[in-house]
């Protein structure tokens, strides 16, 4: 079974890209979506005939939630008889990086987010194998080129593919990259490409009061000038 991790900022078009990808492939594709609080994509996947499982991290760190549950997602995909398993990390912070060594990593980012956005995104873009750029049809060619240049400044090794989430143009190229990737038989002992955010403090355990008397554990303070 092929596996691919798909990440990107909120509303960048990740689900639309995955649906267009599924529509253009003969292989059986399924999705495990990791979100924080809620999701309205189950119906979209169901209407397209795409098997899907959705998990919500709630108060738990989304990155840690992903690591805790991604292996179970692989087992689910195998039971479903999938040819391709896509994990979608939706709406996570720009610090997060759900990419796994030896598993194709895709970052979805949209042109309307601003030409400098690629420089503001962390490991999910810097360590991706493919950067899928959406909404390029609503900006000029010059803006697309500047956007692609800024992506290359952050990640010079990734393949940049412009994908239209409405027409599906470009999804075929992404599909070829996925089919060319190695199979993923197991995730045990594989490594994340980057460390997860670390914190174990009073606010992690439910504290809501402000003040140094309530701040314990892993803390990081700013130094303010005069």
Secondary structure, 3 states (H helix, E strand, C coil): CEEEEEEECCCCCHHHHHHHHHHCCCCCEEEEEEECCCCCCHHHHHHCCCEEEEEECCCCCHHHHHHHHHHHHHHHHHHCCCCEEEEEEECCCCCCCCCECCCEEEEEEEHHHCCCHHHHCCHHHHCCCEEEEECHHHCCHHHHHHHHHHHHHHCCCCEEEECCCCCCCCHHHHHHHHHHCCECCCCCCCCECCCCCCCCECCCCCCCCCCHHHCCECCCCCCCCC
